[in-house]
């Protein structure tokens, strides 16, 4: 019986870890989809494909260089998830 509980617990933990990792992959995919020329940053022009991103672009652009880096994009995505 203890063995079954341990197996079930391990499977639940493993699926939770896999699920947690999916969020980051989703952000990475979203960033890559928006970065049309694949230069590693999202311009305001590229951001125009996502209305929410356009509305938050200036705030998300932490160093105000006119581009969103992957880390700036991830921070914005995290803030948007927390707001939900």
PDB file of N, CA, C and O in Angstrom:
ATOM      1  N   UNK A   1       0.828  -1.201   0.000  1.00  0.00           N
ATOM      2  CA  UNK A   1       0.000   0.000   0.000  1.00  0.00           C
ATOM      3  C   UNK A   1       0.868   1.258   0.000  1.00  0.00           C
ATOM      4  O   UNK A   1       0.581   2.205  -0.732  1.00  0.00           O
ATOM      5  N   UNK A   2       1.931   1.278   0.818  1.00  0.00           N
ATOM      6  CA  UNK A   2       2.816   2.442   0.872  1.00  0.00           C
ATOM      7  C   UNK A   2       3.488   2.673  -0.476  1.00  0.00           C
ATOM      8  O   UNK A   2       3.736   3.807  -0.887  1.00  0.00           O
ATOM      9  N   UNK A   3       3.777   1.553  -1.156  1.00  0.00           N
ATOM     10  CA  UNK A   3       4.428   1.659  -2.460  1.00  0.00           C
ATOM     11  C   UNK A   3       3.500   2.342  -3.466  1.00  0.00           C
ATOM     12  O   UNK A   3       3.948   3.169  -4.261  1.00  0.00           O
ATOM     13  N   UNK A   4       2.219   2.004  -3.434  1.00  0.00           N
ATOM     14  CA  UNK A   4       1.244   2.612  -4.339  1.00  0.00           C
ATOM     15  C   UNK A   4       1.104   4.107  -4.049  1.00  0.00           C
ATOM     16  O   UNK A   4       1.055   4.922  -4.970  1.00  0.00           O
ATOM     17  N   UNK A   5       1.041   4.457  -2.773  1.00  0.00           N
ATOM     18  CA  UNK A   5       0.935   5.863  -2.392  1.00  0.00           C
ATOM     19  C   UNK A   5       2.173   6.622  -2.857  1.00  0.00           C
ATOM     20  O   UNK A   5       2.066   7.751  -3.335  1.00  0.00           O
ATOM     21  N   UNK A   6       3.332   6.015  -2.723  1.00  0.00           N
ATOM     22  CA  UNK A   6       4.574   6.665  -3.156  1.00  0.00           C
ATOM     23  C   UNK A   6       4.580   6.862  -4.666  1.00  0.00           C
ATOM     24  O   UNK A   6       5.010   7.906  -5.156  1.00  0.00           O
ATOM     25  N   UNK A   7       4.110   5.874  -5.398  1.00  0.00           N
ATOM     26  CA  UNK A   7       4.073   5.967  -6.863  1.00  0.00           C
ATOM     27  C   UNK A   7       3.098   7.058  -7.300  1.00  0.00           C
ATOM     28  O   UNK A   7       3.420   7.886  -8.152  1.00  0.00           O
ATOM     29  N   UNK A   8       1.915   7.051  -6.713  1.00  0.00           N
ATOM     30  CA  UNK A   8       0.913   8.064  -7.057  1.00  0.00           C
ATOM     31  C   UNK A   8       1.429   9.465  -6.707  1.00  0.00           C
ATOM     32  O   UNK A   8       1.263  10.408  -7.480  1.00  0.00           O
ATOM     33  N   UNK A   9       2.047   9.585  -5.550  1.00  0.00           N
ATOM     34  CA  UNK A   9       2.605  10.882  -5.146  1.00  0.00           C
ATOM     35  C   UNK A   9       3.692  11.345  -6.094  1.00  0.00           C
ATOM     36  O   UNK A   9       3.758  12.526  -6.437  1.00  0.00           O
ATOM     37  N   UNK A  10       4.547  10.427  -6.520  1.00  0.00           N
ATOM     38  CA  UNK A  10       5.616  10.770  -7.460  1.00  0.00           C
ATOM     39  C   UNK A  10       5.057  11.213  -8.804  1.00  0.00           C
ATOM     40  O   UNK A  10       5.551  12.167  -9.403  1.00  0.00           O
ATOM     41  N   UNK A  11       4.031  10.521  -9.274  1.00  0.00           N
ATOM     42  CA  UNK A  11       3.409  10.897 -10.547  1.00  0.00           C
ATOM     43  C   UNK A  11       2.761  12.277 -10.456  1.00  0.00           C
ATOM     44  O   UNK A  11       2.862  13.078 -11.385  1.00  0.00           O
ATOM     45  N   UNK A  12       2.103  12.546  -9.345  1.00  0.00           N
ATOM     46  CA  UNK A  12       1.476  13.859  -9.158  1.00  0.00           C
ATOM     47  C   UNK A  12       2.530  14.954  -9.135  1.00  0.00           C
ATOM     48  O   UNK A  12       2.341  16.014  -9.731  1.00  0.00           O
ATOM     49  N   UNK A  13       3.637  14.703  -8.450  1.00  0.00           N
ATOM     50  CA  UNK A  13       4.720  15.691  -8.379  1.00  0.00           C
ATOM     51  C   UNK A  13       5.320  15.906  -9.758  1.00  0.00           C
ATOM     52  O   UNK A  13       5.559  17.042 -10.167  1.00  0.00           O
ATOM     53  N   UNK A  14       5.564  14.817 -10.471  1.00  0.00           N
ATOM     54  CA  UNK A  14       6.153  14.925 -11.807  1.00  0.00           C
ATOM     55  C   UNK A  14       5.241  15.686 -12.751  1.00  0.00           C
ATOM     56  O   UNK A  14       5.719  16.505 -13.535  1.00  0.00           O
ATOM     57  N   UNK A  15       3.944  15.436 -12.696  1.00  0.00           N
ATOM     58  CA  UNK A  15       3.033  16.152 -13.583  1.00  0.00           C
ATOM     59  C   UNK A  15       2.952  17.623 -13.203  1.00  0.00           C
ATOM     60  O   UNK A  15       2.795  18.474 -14.078  1.00  0.00           O
ATOM     61  N   UNK A  16       3.054  17.941 -11.916  1.00  0.00           N
ATOM     62  CA  UNK A  16       3.064  19.336 -11.473  1.00  0.00           C
ATOM     63  C   UNK A  16       4.289  20.074 -11.966  1.00  0.00           C
ATOM     64  O   UNK A  16       4.205  21.231 -12.378  1.00  0.00           O
ATOM     65  N   UNK A  17       5.425  19.405 -11.924  1.00  0.00           N
ATOM     66  CA  UNK A  17       6.663  20.012 -12.418  1.00  0.00           C
ATOM     67  C   UNK A  17       6.566  20.234 -13.920  1.00  0.00           C
ATOM     68  O   UNK A  17       6.952  21.290 -14.421  1.00  0.00           O
ATOM     69  N   UNK A  18       6.056  19.248 -14.632  1.00  0.00           N
ATOM     70  CA  UNK A  18       5.905  19.391 -16.081  1.00  0.00           C
ATOM     71  C   UNK A  18       4.957  20.526 -16.419  1.00  0.00           C
ATOM     72  O   UNK A  18       5.213  21.298 -17.343  1.00  0.00           O
ATOM     73  N   UNK A  19       3.861  20.632 -15.678  1.00  0.00           N
ATOM     74  CA  UNK A  19       2.893  21.691 -15.909  1.00  0.00           C
ATOM     75  C   UNK A  19       3.517  23.055 -15.632  1.00  0.00           C
ATOM     76  O   UNK A  19       3.286  24.000 -16.386  1.00  0.00           O
ATOM     77  N   UNK A  20       4.303  23.173 -14.563  1.00  0.00           N
ATOM     78  CA  UNK A  20       4.943  24.447 -14.221  1.00  0.00           C
ATOM     79  C   UNK A  20       5.899  24.879 -15.323  1.00  0.00           C
ATOM     80  O   UNK A  20       6.016  26.071 -15.608  1.00  0.00           O
ATOM     81  N   UNK A  21       6.574  23.938 -15.938  1.00  0.00           N
ATOM     82  CA  UNK A  21       7.504  24.262 -17.010  1.00  0.00           C
ATOM     83  C   UNK A  21       6.814  24.718 -18.273  1.00  0.00           C
ATOM     84  O   UNK A  21       7.414  25.427 -19.080  1.00  0.00           O
ATOM     85  N   UNK A  22       5.569  24.328 -18.463  1.00  0.00           N
ATOM     86  CA  UNK A  22       4.844  24.698 -19.673  1.00  0.00           C
ATOM     87  C   UNK A  22       4.622  26.194 -19.775  1.00  0.00           C
ATOM     88  O   UNK A  22       4.622  26.730 -20.883  1.00  0.00           O
ATOM     89  N   UNK A  23       4.435  26.881 -18.676  1.00  0.00           N
ATOM     90  CA  UNK A  23       4.205  28.319 -18.703  1.00  0.00           C
ATOM     91  C   UNK A  23       5.366  29.061 -19.317  1.00  0.00           C
ATOM     92  O   UNK A  23       5.168  29.972 -20.121  1.00  0.00           O
ATOM     93  N   UNK A  24       6.579  28.681 -18.947  1.00  0.00           N
ATOM     94  CA  UNK A  24       7.761  29.345 -19.484  1.00  0.00           C
ATOM     95  C   UNK A  24       7.900  29.046 -20.975  1.00  0.00           C
ATOM     96  O   UNK A  24       8.248  29.930 -21.759  1.00  0.00           O
ATOM     97  N   UNK A  25       7.629  27.808 -21.364  1.00  0.00           N
ATOM     98  CA  UNK A  25       7.694  27.461 -22.785  1.00  0.00           C
ATOM     99  C   UNK A  25       6.651  28.244 -23.571  1.00  0.00           C
ATOM    100  O   UNK A  25       6.906  28.665 -24.700  1.00  0.00           O
ATOM    101  N   UNK A  26       5.480  28.439 -22.976  1.00  0.00           N
ATOM    102  CA  UNK A  26       4.426  29.208 -23.635  1.00  0.00           C
ATOM    103  C   UNK A  26       4.893  30.645 -23.854  1.00  0.00           C
ATOM    104  O   UNK A  26       4.681  31.215 -24.924  1.00  0.00           O
ATOM    105  N   UNK A  27       5.537  31.236 -22.827  1.00  0.00           N
ATOM    106  CA  UNK A  27       6.049  32.606 -22.960  1.00  0.00           C
ATOM    107  C   UNK A  27       7.116  32.676 -24.043  1.00  0.00           C
ATOM    108  O   UNK A  27       7.155  33.619 -24.834  1.00  0.00           O
ATOM    109  N   UNK A  28       7.987  31.658 -24.070  1.00  0.00           N
ATOM    110  CA  UNK A  28       9.061  31.637 -25.052  1.00  0.00           C
ATOM    111  C   UNK A  28       8.476  31.549 -26.460  1.00  0.00           C
ATOM    112  O   UNK A  28       8.935  32.235 -27.374  1.00  0.00           O
ATOM    113  N   UNK A  29       7.462  30.704 -26.630  1.00  0.00           N
ATOM    114  CA  UNK A  29       6.808  30.566 -27.929  1.00  0.00           C
ATOM    115  C   UNK A  29       6.133  31.872 -28.319  1.00  0.00           C
ATOM    116  O   UNK A  29       6.242  32.302 -29.468  1.00  0.00           O
ATOM    117  N   UNK A  30       5.434  32.512 -27.377  1.00  0.00           N
ATOM    118  CA  UNK A  30       4.763  33.783 -27.667  1.00  0.00           C
ATOM    119  C   UNK A  30       5.788  34.840 -28.071  1.00  0.00           C
ATOM    120  O   UNK A  30       5.565  35.590 -29.022  1.00  0.00           O
ATOM    121  N   UNK A  31       6.901  34.903 -27.359  1.00  0.00           N
ATOM    122  CA  UNK A  31       7.945  35.874 -27.696  1.00  0.00           C
ATOM    123  C   UNK A  31       8.457  35.617 -29.107  1.00  0.00           C
ATOM    124  O   UNK A  31       8.567  36.543 -29.910  1.00  0.00           O
ATOM    125  N   UNK A  32       8.767  34.369 -29.407  1.00  0.00           N
ATOM    126  CA  UNK A  32       9.298  34.040 -30.726  1.00  0.00           C
ATOM    127  C   UNK A  32       8.292  34.308 -31.833  1.00  0.00           C
ATOM    128  O   UNK A  32       8.673  34.707 -32.933  1.00  0.00           O
ATOM    129  N   UNK A  33       7.013  34.092 -31.553  1.00  0.00           N
ATOM    130  CA  UNK A  33       5.983  34.385 -32.551  1.00  0.00           C
ATOM    131  C   UNK A  33       5.904  35.883 -32.840  1.00  0.00           C
ATOM    132  O   UNK A  33       5.720  36.285 -33.988  1.00  0.00           O
ATOM    133  N   UNK A  34       6.041  36.696 -31.816  1.00  0.00           N
ATOM    134  CA  UNK A  34       5.965  38.146 -31.992  1.00  0.00           C
ATOM    135  C   UNK A  34       7.242  38.712 -32.610  1.00  0.00           C
ATOM    136  O   UNK A  34       7.190  39.693 -33.352  1.00  0.00           O
ATOM    137  N   UNK A  35       8.376  38.106 -32.311  1.00  0.00           N
ATOM    138  CA  UNK A  35       9.661  38.554 -32.854  1.00  0.00           C
ATOM    139  C   UNK A  35       9.770  38.062 -34.301  1.00  0.00           C
ATOM    140  O   UNK A  35      10.449  37.076 -34.588  1.00  0.00           O
ATOM    141  N   UNK A  36       9.092  38.766 -35.193  1.00  0.00           N
ATOM    142  CA  UNK A  36       8.950  38.314 -36.579  1.00  0.00           C
ATOM    143  C   UNK A  36      10.269  38.123 -37.312  1.00  0.00           C
ATOM    144  O   UNK A  36      10.410  37.181 -38.092  1.00  0.00           O
ATOM    145  N   UNK A  37      11.234  38.996 -37.076  1.00  0.00           N
ATOM    146  CA  UNK A  37      12.511  38.865 -37.782  1.00  0.00           C
ATOM    147  C   UNK A  37      13.541  38.059 -36.983  1.00  0.00           C
ATOM    148  O   UNK A  37      14.693  37.927 -37.396  1.00  0.00           O
ATOM    149  N   UNK A  38      13.114  37.524 -35.837  1.00  0.00           N
ATOM    150  CA  UNK A  38      13.951  36.659 -34.998  1.00  0.00           C
ATOM    151  C   UNK A  38      15.304  37.288 -34.640  1.00  0.00           C
ATOM    152  O   UNK A  38      16.340  36.624 -34.665  1.00  0.00           O
ATOM    153  N   UNK A  39      15.267  38.595 -34.305  1.00  0.00           N
ATOM    154  CA  UNK A  39      16.503  39.264 -33.907  1.00  0.00           C
ATOM    155  C   UNK A  39      16.686  39.306 -32.391  1.00  0.00           C
ATOM    156  O   UNK A  39      17.634  39.916 -31.896  1.00  0.00           O
ATOM    157  N   UNK A  40      15.789  38.666 -31.658  1.00  0.00           N
ATOM    158  CA  UNK A  40      15.945  38.568 -30.208  1.00  0.00           C
ATOM    159  C   UNK A  40      15.269  39.663 -29.411  1.00  0.00           C
ATOM    160  O   UNK A  40      15.360  39.673 -28.184  1.00  0.00           O
ATOM    161  N   UNK A  41      14.591  40.589 -30.078  1.00  0.00           N
ATOM    162  CA  UNK A  41      13.841  41.646 -29.401  1.00  0.00           C
ATOM    163  C   UNK A  41      12.524  41.860 -30.131  1.00  0.00           C
ATOM    164  O   UNK A  41      12.385  41.525 -31.307  1.00  0.00           O
ATOM    165  N   UNK A  42      11.555  42.429 -29.408  1.00  0.00           N
ATOM    166  CA  UNK A  42      10.268  42.781 -30.009  1.00  0.00           C
ATOM    167  C   UNK A  42      10.209  44.292 -30.133  1.00  0.00           C
ATOM    168  O   UNK A  42      10.350  45.012 -29.144  1.00  0.00           O
ATOM    169  N   UNK A  43      10.002  44.763 -31.338  1.00  0.00           N
ATOM    170  CA  UNK A  43       9.855  46.202 -31.570  1.00  0.00           C
ATOM    171  C   UNK A  43       8.397  46.587 -31.366  1.00  0.00           C
ATOM    172  O   UNK A  43       7.526  45.725 -31.251  1.00  0.00           O
ATOM    173  N   UNK A  44       8.139  47.894 -31.322  1.00  0.00           N
ATOM    174  CA  UNK A  44       6.760  48.349 -31.209  1.00  0.00           C
ATOM    175  C   UNK A  44       5.952  47.908 -32.417  1.00  0.00           C
ATOM    176  O   UNK A  44       4.772  47.581 -32.288  1.00  0.00           O
ATOM    177  N   UNK A  45       6.560  47.896 -33.566  1.00  0.00           N
ATOM    178  CA  UNK A  45       5.881  47.446 -34.779  1.00  0.00           C
ATOM    179  C   UNK A  45       5.497  45.973 -34.662  1.00  0.00           C
ATOM    180  O   UNK A  45       4.375  45.595 -35.001  1.00  0.00           O
ATOM    181  N   UNK A  46       6.416  45.145 -34.187  1.00  0.00           N
ATOM    182  CA  UNK A  46       6.126  43.720 -34.015  1.00  0.00           C
ATOM    183  C   UNK A  46       5.064  43.509 -32.932  1.00  0.00           C
ATOM    184  O   UNK A  46       4.233  42.607 -33.039  1.00  0.00           O
ATOM    185  N   UNK A  47       5.097  44.341 -31.892  1.00  0.00           N
ATOM    186  CA  UNK A  47       4.138  44.224 -30.793  1.00  0.00           C
ATOM    187  C   UNK A  47       2.721  44.531 -31.245  1.00  0.00           C
ATOM    188  O   UNK A  47       1.764  44.130 -30.584  1.00  0.00           O
ATOM    189  N   UNK A  48       2.571  45.235 -32.359  1.00  0.00           N
ATOM    190  CA  UNK A  48       1.237  45.620 -32.820  1.00  0.00           C
ATOM    191  C   UNK A  48       0.346  44.417 -33.131  1.00  0.00           C
ATOM    192  O   UNK A  48      -0.863  44.572 -33.301  1.00  0.00           O
ATOM    193  N   UNK A  49       0.927  43.228 -33.205  1.00  0.00           N
ATOM    194  CA  UNK A  49       0.137  42.017 -33.441  1.00  0.00           C
ATOM    195  C   UNK A  49      -0.641  41.593 -32.197  1.00  0.00           C
ATOM    196  O   UNK A  49      -1.505  40.720 -32.273  1.00  0.00           O
ATOM    197  N   UNK A  50      -0.338  42.207 -31.050  1.00  0.00           N
ATOM    198  CA  UNK A  50      -0.995  41.840 -29.783  1.00  0.00           C
ATOM    199  C   UNK A  50      -1.456  43.114 -29.085  1.00  0.00           C
ATOM    200  O   UNK A  50      -0.635  43.887 -28.591  1.00  0.00           O
ATOM    201  N   UNK A  51      -2.778  43.334 -29.043  1.00  0.00           N
ATOM    202  CA  UNK A  51      -3.328  44.573 -28.476  1.00  0.00           C
ATOM    203  C   UNK A  51      -2.911  44.795 -27.025  1.00  0.00           C
ATOM    204  O   UNK A  51      -2.596  45.919 -26.635  1.00  0.00           O
ATOM    205  N   UNK A  52      -2.908  43.731 -26.226  1.00  0.00           N
ATOM    206  CA  UNK A  52      -2.514  43.866 -24.819  1.00  0.00           C
ATOM    207  C   UNK A  52      -1.067  44.305 -24.704  1.00  0.00           C
ATOM    208  O   UNK A  52      -0.731  45.139 -23.863  1.00  0.00           O
ATOM    209  N   UNK A  53      -0.206  43.745 -25.550  1.00  0.00           N
ATOM    210  CA  UNK A  53       1.209  44.103 -25.512  1.00  0.00           C
ATOM    211  C   UNK A  53       1.410  45.554 -25.925  1.00  0.00           C
ATOM    212  O   UNK A  53       2.238  46.255 -25.343  1.00  0.00           O
ATOM    213  N   UNK A  54       0.670  46.005 -26.913  1.00  0.00           N
ATOM    214  CA  UNK A  54       0.765  47.407 -27.342  1.00  0.00           C
ATOM    215  C   UNK A  54       0.431  48.325 -26.171  1.00  0.00           C
ATOM    216  O   UNK A  54       1.117  49.321 -25.943  1.00  0.00           O
ATOM    217  N   UNK A  55      -0.617  47.992 -25.434  1.00  0.00           N
ATOM    218  CA  UNK A  55      -1.052  48.825 -24.311  1.00  0.00           C
ATOM    219  C   UNK A  55      -0.022  48.860 -23.184  1.00  0.00           C
ATOM    220  O   UNK A  55       0.063  49.848 -22.454  1.00  0.00           O
ATOM    221  N   UNK A  56       0.753  47.800 -23.040  1.00  0.00           N
ATOM    222  CA  UNK A  56       1.721  47.699 -21.938  1.00  0.00           C
ATOM    223  C   UNK A  56       3.170  47.904 -22.382  1.00  0.00           C
ATOM    224  O   UNK A  56       4.079  47.832 -21.555  1.00  0.00           O
ATOM    225  N   UNK A  57       3.399  48.155 -23.664  1.00  0.00           N
ATOM    226  CA  UNK A  57       4.758  48.175 -24.205  1.00  0.00           C
ATOM    227  C   UNK A  57       5.677  49.142 -23.472  1.00  0.00           C
ATOM    228  O   UNK A  57       6.773  48.761 -23.060  1.00  0.00           O
ATOM    229  N   UNK A  58       5.248  50.381 -23.306  1.00  0.00           N
ATOM    230  CA  UNK A  58       6.102  51.395 -22.677  1.00  0.00           C
ATOM    231  C   UNK A  58       6.462  51.012 -21.253  1.00  0.00           C
ATOM    232  O   UNK A  58       7.600  51.198 -20.821  1.00  0.00           O
ATOM    233  N   UNK A  59       5.502  50.483 -20.531  1.00  0.00           N
ATOM    234  CA  UNK A  59       5.754  50.056 -19.155  1.00  0.00           C
ATOM    235  C   UNK A  59       6.685  48.848 -19.129  1.00  0.00           C
ATOM    236  O   UNK A  59       7.580  48.770 -18.288  1.00  0.00           O
ATOM    237  N   UNK A  60       6.477  47.917 -20.040  1.00  0.00           N
ATOM    238  CA  UNK A  60       7.288  46.697 -20.073  1.00  0.00           C
ATOM    239  C   UNK A  60       8.726  46.967 -20.498  1.00  0.00           C
ATOM    240  O   UNK A  60       9.638  46.243 -20.101  1.00  0.00           O
ATOM    241  N   UNK A  61       8.931  48.005 -21.303  1.00  0.00           N
ATOM    242  CA  UNK A  61      10.269  48.354 -21.787  1.00  0.00           C
ATOM    243  C   UNK A  61      11.038  49.047 -20.657  1.00  0.00           C
ATOM    244  O   UNK A  61      11.155  50.272 -20.626  1.00  0.00           O
ATOM    245  N   UNK A  62      11.549  48.247 -19.745  1.00  0.00           N
ATOM    246  CA  UNK A  62      12.152  48.750 -18.506  1.00  0.00           C
ATOM    247  C   UNK A  62      13.282  49.756 -18.741  1.00  0.00           C
ATOM    248  O   UNK A  62      13.390  50.740 -18.008  1.00  0.00           O
ATOM    249  N   UNK A  63      14.113  49.527 -19.737  1.00  0.00           N
ATOM    250  CA  UNK A  63      15.231  50.452 -19.984  1.00  0.00           C
ATOM    251  C   UNK A  63      14.903  51.506 -21.032  1.00  0.00           C
ATOM    252  O   UNK A  63      15.764  52.297 -21.419  1.00  0.00           O
ATOM    253  N   UNK A  64      13.646  51.513 -21.492  1.00  0.00           N
ATOM    254  CA  UNK A  64      13.145  52.515 -22.433  1.00  0.00           C
ATOM    255  C   UNK A  64      14.003  52.656 -23.696  1.00  0.00           C
ATOM    256  O   UNK A  64      14.255  53.765 -24.168  1.00  0.00           O
ATOM    257  N   UNK A  65      14.449  51.503 -24.237  1.00  0.00           N
ATOM    258  CA  UNK A  65      15.246  51.543 -25.457  1.00  0.00           C
ATOM    259  C   UNK A  65      14.420  51.301 -26.721  1.00  0.00           C
ATOM    260  O   UNK A  65      14.956  51.288 -27.830  1.00  0.00           O
ATOM    261  N   UNK A  66      13.097  51.110 -26.541  1.00  0.00           N
ATOM    262  CA  UNK A  66      12.229  50.904 -27.689  1.00  0.00           C
ATOM    263  C   UNK A  66      12.082  49.454 -28.114  1.00  0.00           C
ATOM    264  O   UNK A  66      11.430  49.160 -29.116  1.00  0.00           O
ATOM    265  N   UNK A  67      12.685  48.547 -27.355  1.00  0.00           N
ATOM    266  CA  UNK A  67      12.617  47.121 -27.650  1.00  0.00           C
ATOM    267  C   UNK A  67      12.247  46.356 -26.390  1.00  0.00           C
ATOM    268  O   UNK A  67      12.566  46.779 -25.279  1.00  0.00           O
ATOM    269  N   UNK A  68      11.569  45.221 -26.571  1.00  0.00           N
ATOM    270  CA  UNK A  68      11.342  44.315 -25.447  1.00  0.00           C
ATOM    271  C   UNK A  68      12.278  43.128 -25.596  1.00  0.00           C
ATOM    272  O   UNK A  68      12.261  42.425 -26.606  1.00  0.00           O
ATOM    273  N   UNK A  69      13.087  42.923 -24.579  1.00  0.00           N
ATOM    274  CA  UNK A  69      13.962  41.755 -24.540  1.00  0.00           C
ATOM    275  C   UNK A  69      13.162  40.578 -23.985  1.00  0.00           C
ATOM    276  O   UNK A  69      12.075  40.771 -23.440  1.00  0.00           O
ATOM    277  N   UNK A  70      13.685  39.379 -24.117  1.00  0.00           N
ATOM    278  CA  UNK A  70      12.975  38.231 -23.530  1.00  0.00           C
ATOM    279  C   UNK A  70      12.704  38.402 -22.037  1.00  0.00           C
ATOM    280  O   UNK A  70      11.634  38.022 -21.561  1.00  0.00           O
ATOM    281  N   UNK A  71      13.649  38.963 -21.294  1.00  0.00           N
ATOM    282  CA  UNK A  71      13.430  39.133 -19.851  1.00  0.00           C
ATOM    283  C   UNK A  71      12.355  40.187 -19.572  1.00  0.00           C
ATOM    284  O   UNK A  71      11.559  40.016 -18.649  1.00  0.00           O
ATOM    285  N   UNK A  72      12.316  41.260 -20.344  1.00  0.00           N
ATOM    286  CA  UNK A  72      11.261  42.262 -20.172  1.00  0.00           C
ATOM    287  C   UNK A  72       9.896  41.663 -20.516  1.00  0.00           C
ATOM    288  O   UNK A  72       8.905  41.927 -19.836  1.00  0.00           O
ATOM    289  N   UNK A  73       9.854  40.862 -21.569  1.00  0.00           N
ATOM    290  CA  UNK A  73       8.612  40.215 -21.980  1.00  0.00           C
ATOM    291  C   UNK A  73       8.147  39.226 -20.909  1.00  0.00           C
ATOM    292  O   UNK A  73       6.964  39.185 -20.570  1.00  0.00           O
ATOM    293  N   UNK A  74       9.078  38.428 -20.378  1.00  0.00           N
ATOM    294  CA  UNK A  74       8.742  37.463 -19.331  1.00  0.00           C
ATOM    295  C   UNK A  74       8.207  38.171 -18.089  1.00  0.00           C
ATOM    296  O   UNK A  74       7.251  37.705 -17.469  1.00  0.00           O
ATOM    297  N   UNK A  75       8.823  39.295 -17.726  1.00  0.00           N
ATOM    298  CA  UNK A  75       8.362  40.047 -16.552  1.00  0.00           C
ATOM    299  C   UNK A  75       6.940  40.550 -16.772  1.00  0.00           C
ATOM    300  O   UNK A  75       6.115  40.490 -15.860  1.00  0.00           O
ATOM    301  N   UNK A  76       6.648  41.039 -17.961  1.00  0.00           N
ATOM    302  CA  UNK A  76       5.304  41.508 -18.272  1.00  0.00           C
ATOM    303  C   UNK A  76       4.309  40.360 -18.222  1.00  0.00           C
ATOM    304  O   UNK A  76       3.227  40.503 -17.653  1.00  0.00           O
ATOM    305  N   UNK A  77       4.662  39.226 -18.809  1.00  0.00           N
ATOM    306  CA  UNK A  77       3.780  38.061 -18.785  1.00  0.00           C
ATOM    307  C   UNK A  77       3.503  37.627 -17.345  1.00  0.00           C
ATOM    308  O   UNK A  77       2.376  37.261 -17.012  1.00  0.00           O
ATOM    309  N   UNK A  78       4.522  37.668 -16.498  1.00  0.00           N
ATOM    310  CA  UNK A  78       4.337  37.311 -15.091  1.00  0.00           C
ATOM    311  C   UNK A  78       3.388  38.259 -14.385  1.00  0.00           C
ATOM    312  O   UNK A  78       2.537  37.828 -13.606  1.00  0.00           O
ATOM    313  N   UNK A  79       3.530  39.551 -14.656  1.00  0.00           N
ATOM    314  CA  UNK A  79       2.651  40.549 -14.056  1.00  0.00           C
ATOM    315  C   UNK A  79       1.217  40.359 -14.534  1.00  0.00           C
ATOM    316  O   UNK A  79       0.279  40.505 -13.751  1.00  0.00           O
ATOM    317  N   UNK A  80       1.042  40.039 -15.797  1.00  0.00           N
ATOM    318  CA  UNK A  80      -0.304  39.855 -16.345  1.00  0.00           C
ATOM    319  C   UNK A  80      -0.962  38.601 -15.743  1.00  0.00           C
ATOM    320  O   UNK A  80      -2.167  38.589 -15.490  1.00  0.00           O
ATOM    321  N   UNK A  81      -0.168  37.557 -15.520  1.00  0.00           N
ATOM    322  CA  UNK A  81      -0.715  36.342 -14.897  1.00  0.00           C
ATOM    323  C   UNK A  81      -1.125  36.602 -13.461  1.00  0.00           C
ATOM    324  O   UNK A  81      -2.155  36.100 -13.012  1.00  0.00           O
ATOM    325  N   UNK A  82      -0.330  37.384 -12.729  1.00  0.00           N
ATOM    326  CA  UNK A  82      -0.641  37.699 -11.342  1.00  0.00           C
ATOM    327  C   UNK A  82      -1.925  38.523 -11.254  1.00  0.00           C
ATOM    328  O   UNK A  82      -2.685  38.391 -10.294  1.00  0.00           O
ATOM    329  N   UNK A  83      -2.164  39.363 -12.244  1.00  0.00           N
ATOM    330  CA  UNK A  83      -3.348  40.223 -12.237  1.00  0.00           C
ATOM    331  C   UNK A  83      -4.629  39.428 -12.487  1.00  0.00           C
ATOM    332  O   UNK A  83      -5.720  39.889 -12.152  1.00  0.00           O
ATOM    333  N   UNK A  84      -4.503  38.240 -13.073  1.00  0.00           N
ATOM    334  CA  UNK A  84      -5.702  37.433 -13.375  1.00  0.00           C
ATOM    335  C   UNK A  84      -6.275  36.818 -12.180  1.00  0.00           C
ATOM    336  O   UNK A  84      -7.281  36.113 -12.271  1.00  0.00           O
TER     337      UNK A  84
END
